[in-house]
Amino acid sequence: MSRTVLERFPAGGPRGSWPAEEFAGARREEGVPARVVMDLESDAFLVVVEQRPPERRKAEGRLIGPRRGERRAERVRE
């Protein structure tokens, strides 16, 4: 499973300010299953969407799904 980063927010925001949570909440209201994670290396909050790889299935004798080496959106290490 991979994650796509929608937005980054610095961790040093003003006290009581939750911009990453507000952004993720707005995306959830739009139907996007966004959530906030902390990237300790960059000291930032990331709004991410989990993505499952498409199912690979056989159709007419050939595999359907992403090709090897196909470029994808930015991923976050787990």
N, C-alpha and C positions, 0 to 999 in steps of 0.2 A: 504494500500500500504506500502511496506517495502523498505528499502534501504540496499544495500550491500556496505560495505566500501572496496574499492580496495586498497587504500594507504592512509597513514597519513603523513603530512608534518608539522614541527614546524612553528609557526607563526613568529618567530624571525629570519627569513632568511636575507641575505644581501640585502641592498637597491637595488631596480631594478630587483631583482631575483624573478621569479614567478614559482617555480618548480611544484607546484600543478596544475597550469593552463597548464603548458607545458605537464605534465603527462596526464591530462584529454584531452588535444588536440590530443595527440598521440593516446589515446584510441578511440576518436571520428573518427580519420582517419581510424582506424581499424573497424569501424562500431559499436562500443560500445557507447551507449548514456550516457557517463560519464559527471558529472558536479562537481563543487567544492562548498563545503559548509564550514562554519566556526563552529567549536565546541568550544564554549566559555569556557566551564568547563575545557577542557584540553589545551586551547590556541593553537589549531592546525587546519590546513586546511585539510579537508577530501575530497578525490575524491570518489564519490558515484555513484551508478547506481540504479535507481528506478526500482522496480520489482512489477509487478501486480500479485496478487495470481491467480493461474490457475483457469479457470472456472470449477465449479462443475456442472456436468450434469448427468442425469440418463442414464444408458446404461444397457439394459437387467435386469432391476429391481434393480440395485445397483448403489450407488453413485461413481463417479470417481473424483479423486482430491487428494490433500494432506491429509494424515491421521492426526488425532488429536495427538498432542504431538510430531510430527515429527520435528527433529532438522533442523534448517535453518542457513544460514550464519549470520554473525554479523549484528545486526540492530542498527540504529541510531534513538534516540528519536526525535519526531517532535515537 
